[in-house]
Amino acid sequence: MPNQHHVTDPDLSTVWLRVFLEVARHGSFTVAARTLGWTQSAVSRQISSLEGALGGAPLFDRLPRGVRLTEAGRILAPYAESVTEALHGAGRELAALREAAGGRLRFGAFATADAALVPQALAAFRARHPRVRVSREEGLTPVLLDRLTAGHLDLAVVSTTGGAPLEPYELHHLLDESLYVAVPADHPLAAQGPVRLARLADADWISGSPRPEGTLLDAALRQDFRPRVAHVVGEWTAKQGYVAAGLGVTLVPALAAASVRPDIALLPVLDEGAPARAVYAATARGRSLTPAGEAFLATLREAAGQLRGA
């Protein structure tokens, strides 16, 4: 009488199961042996070992030409498929882990995301995946999206400023940014706390564009006044210099707020409308993100959560 524990809780070799599935698939020991690169006798031995481990019942009926599954074989087949597929899945995930550990990451980000969000995420990513080759680009959101579409980037950190169409992309929300208005440290409003932009309707404004549309100054248009752009200055450090010199005021997104110089003051902007802008990690729709890209996206989300908490 067979050992009942041995039958109901068998100790099986995955090689036996692989051979069993090959024979079942081809209906032939000979063809299965050819597919595996084994001898037919070796295949027969593996099947005999599997049958013995399962209590001795035959898994195949021997026919004049080939073999077919017995009732026991038909019962075993889906379980053998499940086991081998699970092992393949483990192999794929482990291969993905190796690729993330030693693959390539190509990403881009808009300038103020590079002030805090991106370096914080990148530092965590490099600590976890030191062997990944990283290349980074900086640019405006429309340019980054074009690079993403062309396949030159795996991922782009973008914002809703400028109104670039985001619908064609897979968007992973990172955070919503509030705004500050930067004024000289001795400005009359500097000590008054949060302000509505309408309080600065008569001010000279410093902006990266001569027109407010499609810039952070859309927030002023939402408050029903059109700001007077007195100086067009694109670079953030230079904007701070103009503000400190008393040449005007400018808007500062939250991501850049920690890097202001000491001779200017930041006033939170009261805006009852939608958040000033949303920040996303964008990927190409329909294109699988690489394991390294998935890992970097995870660190971006972590960094964004820490910034929101702060």
C-alpha positions in Angstrom: 0.0 0.0 0.0 1.5 3.3 -1.0 2.5 5.8 1.6 -0.6 8.2 1.8 1.5 11.2 2.8 3.9 10.6 -0.1 1.0 10.6 -2.6 -1.0 13.6 -1.3 2.0 15.8 -0.6 4.5 14.7 -3.2 8.1 15.9 -3.5 8.3 16.6 -7.2 11.1 17.8 -9.4 10.3 20.7 -11.6 12.3 19.0 -14.4 9.8 16.1 -14.3 6.9 18.5 -14.7 8.6 20.2 -17.6 9.2 16.9 -19.3 5.6 15.8 -18.6 4.3 19.0 -20.3 6.5 18.5 -23.3 5.3 15.0 -23.8 1.7 16.0 -23.3 2.1 18.9 -25.7 3.5 16.8 -28.5 1.8 13.5 -27.8 5.1 11.8 -28.3 8.1 10.8 -26.2 10.3 10.9 -29.3 9.3 14.5 -30.3 9.5 15.7 -26.7 13.0 14.2 -26.4 14.0 16.0 -29.7 12.6 19.3 -28.4 14.4 19.0 -25.1 17.6 17.8 -26.7 17.5 14.6 -24.6 17.4 10.9 -25.5 14.0 9.1 -25.5 15.1 6.8 -22.7 16.0 9.8 -20.5 12.5 11.3 -21.1 10.9 7.9 -20.2 12.9 7.8 -17.0 11.7 11.3 -16.0 8.1 10.3 -16.6 8.5 7.1 -14.6 10.0 9.0 -11.7 7.1 11.5 -11.8 4.6 8.6 -11.9 6.3 6.9 -9.0 6.3 10.1 -6.9 2.5 10.5 -7.6 1.6 7.0 -6.4 2.4 4.9 -9.5 -0.6 5.6 -11.7 0.4 5.9 -15.4 0.2 9.4 -16.8 0.1 8.4 -20.4 -1.5 5.6 -22.4 1.0 4.1 -24.9 -0.6 4.1 -28.3 0.6 2.4 -31.6 1.8 5.9 -32.6 2.6 8.3 -29.7 0.9 8.6 -26.4 -2.1 10.4 -24.8 -2.9 11.6 -21.3 -4.6 9.2 -19.0 -7.3 10.5 -16.5 -4.5 11.0 -14.0 -2.4 12.9 -16.6 -5.4 15.1 -17.4 -5.8 16.0 -13.7 -2.1 16.7 -13.3 -1.7 18.9 -16.5 -3.2 22.2 -15.2 -1.3 21.9 -12.0 1.9 21.3 -13.8 1.2 24.4 -16.0 0.5 26.5 -12.9 3.8 25.5 -11.3 5.9 26.1 -14.4 4.2 29.4 -15.1 4.8 30.5 -11.5 8.5 29.6 -11.8 8.7 31.5 -15.2 7.0 34.5 -13.5 9.6 34.4 -10.7 12.3 34.3 -13.3 10.9 37.3 -15.2 10.6 39.3 -12.0 14.2 38.5 -10.9 15.5 39.3 -14.4 13.6 42.7 -14.2 15.2 43.3 -10.8 18.7 42.6 -12.3 17.9 44.9 -15.2 16.8 47.7 -12.8 20.0 47.2 -10.9 22.2 47.5 -13.9 20.1 49.0 -16.7 19.6 52.5 -18.1 17.4 55.4 -17.1 16.8 58.4 -19.4 14.6 61.2 -17.9 13.9 64.9 -18.2 12.5 67.5 -15.9 11.4 71.1 -16.0 13.7 73.6 -14.2 12.0 74.1 -10.8 11.4 70.4 -10.4 15.2 70.2 -10.5 15.4 72.5 -7.4 14.1 69.9 -4.9 11.9 67.1 -6.2 14.3 65.6 -8.8 17.5 65.7 -6.8 15.8 64.2 -3.7 14.4 61.4 -5.8 17.6 60.9 -7.8 19.7 60.6 -4.6 17.4 57.8 -3.3 17.4 56.1 -6.6 21.2 56.1 -6.9 21.6 54.7 -3.4 19.3 51.8 -4.3 20.4 51.2 -7.9 24.1 52.4 -8.1 24.7 50.5 -11.4 22.0 52.1 -13.5 23.3 54.4 -16.1 21.4 57.7 -15.7 21.1 60.5 -18.3 19.1 63.6 -17.5 17.7 66.5 -19.5 16.3 69.9 -18.5 13.7 71.7 -20.5 10.3 73.2 -20.8 7.3 70.8 -20.6 6.5 70.9 -24.4 10.1 70.1 -25.3 10.3 67.2 -22.8 7.0 65.7 -24.1 8.4 65.9 -27.7 11.5 64.1 -26.5 9.3 61.5 -24.7 7.2 60.9 -27.9 10.4 60.5 -30.0 11.6 57.8 -27.6 14.6 59.7 -26.4 13.3 59.7 -22.8 11.8 57.0 -20.7 10.1 59.5 -18.3 9.6 63.2 -18.1 8.7 65.3 -15.0 6.3 67.9 -16.4 3.8 70.5 -15.2 0.5 72.0 -16.4 2.0 75.4 -16.8 1.9 76.5 -20.5 -1.1 74.4 -21.3 0.8 71.7 -23.3 -1.6 68.9 -24.2 -1.1 66.0 -21.8 -3.9 63.7 -22.9 -1.6 61.6 -25.2 0.6 60.6 -22.3 0.3 58.3 -19.3 0.3 60.7 -16.3 1.4 59.8 -12.8 0.4 62.5 -10.5 3.2 63.7 -8.1 1.9 66.8 -6.4 -0.1 70.1 -6.8 2.0 73.2 -6.4 1.0 76.4 -4.6 2.5 79.7 -5.5 4.4 82.5 -3.7 5.0 86.0 -4.8 8.6 87.2 -4.3 8.9 90.8 -3.1 11.9 92.8 -1.8 12.5 92.2 1.9 11.6 95.8 2.7 8.3 95.7 0.6 5.2 97.0 2.6 3.5 93.6 2.1 6.5 91.6 3.2 5.3 91.2 6.8 1.6 90.8 6.0 1.4 87.1 5.2 -0.8 85.5 2.5 -2.0 87.9 -0.2 -4.3 88.0 -3.2 -2.5 88.8 -6.4 -4.9 91.6 -7.0 -3.1 93.5 -4.1 -0.2 93.7 -6.6 -2.2 94.7 -9.6 -0.2 98.0 -10.0 3.2 96.3 -9.5 5.9 95.8 -12.1 6.2 92.1 -12.8 9.2 90.0 -13.7 8.4 87.0 -15.9 9.9 84.6 -18.3 7.5 85.7 -21.1 6.2 89.2 -22.1 2.6 87.8 -22.0 1.1 86.2 -18.9 -0.9 83.6 -20.8 0.6 80.1 -20.5 2.9 81.1 -17.6 2.5 81.1 -13.8 0.9 84.5 -14.2 -2.3 82.7 -15.4 -3.0 82.9 -11.6 -3.3 86.7 -11.9 -5.7 86.4 -14.9 -7.9 84.2 -12.8 -8.1 87.1 -10.3 -9.3 89.4 -13.1 -6.3 91.6 -13.6 -3.7 91.7 -16.3 -0.2 92.0 -14.8 2.2 94.5 -16.3 5.4 92.6 -17.3 8.2 95.1 -16.9 11.2 92.7 -17.3 11.4 89.5 -19.2 13.9 87.3 -17.4 14.0 83.5 -17.9 16.5 82.3 -15.4 15.4 81.9 -11.8 18.5 83.2 -10.1 18.4 86.4 -12.2 14.7 86.9 -11.4 15.6 86.9 -7.7 18.3 89.5 -8.4 15.8 91.8 -10.1 13.3 91.4 -7.2 16.1 92.2 -4.6 17.0 95.3 -6.6 13.5 96.6 -6.3 12.8 96.3 -10.1 9.5 94.3 -9.6 7.9 91.2 -8.1 7.7 87.7 -9.5 5.9 84.4 -8.9 7.7 81.5 -7.3 6.4 77.9 -7.4 6.5 75.9 -4.2 9.2 73.6 -5.6 11.6 76.5 -5.8 10.6 78.2 -2.6 13.4 76.7 -0.5 16.2 78.2 -2.6 15.4 81.9 -2.3 18.0 84.5 -1.4 17.8 86.2 2.0 17.1 89.7 0.7 13.7 88.8 -0.7 10.4 87.7 1.0 8.0 85.1 -0.1 4.2 85.7 0.4 1.8 82.8 -0.1 -0.7 83.5 -2.8 -4.4 83.1 -2.0 -6.0 81.5 -5.0 -9.5 80.1 -4.6 -9.4 78.5 -8.0 -7.7 75.2 -8.9 -4.1 74.6 -7.7 -1.6 76.8 -9.5 -0.3 73.8 -11.3 0.0 70.1 -11.1 3.2 68.2 -11.5 3.3 64.8 -13.2 5.7 62.1 -14.2 4.7 61.5 -17.9 5.4 58.3 -19.8 4.6 57.4 -23.4 1.1 55.8 -23.6 1.3 52.2 -24.8 5.0 51.9 -24.2 6.1 49.8 -21.2 8.3 51.6 -18.7 11.7 49.9 -18.1 12.3 48.4 -14.7 14.8 51.3 -14.0 12.0 53.7 -15.0 9.5 52.0 -12.7 12.0 52.2 -9.8 12.7 55.9 -10.5 9.0 56.6 -10.6 8.6 55.1 -7.2 11.4 57.3 -5.8 9.7 60.4 -7.4 6.5 59.5 -5.6 8.3 59.1 -2.3 10.1 62.5 -2.7 6.8 64.2 -3.7 5.1 62.8 -0.6 7.9 64.1 1.6 7.7 67.5 0.0 4.0 67.6 0.5 4.5 66.7 4.1 7.0 69.4 4.6 
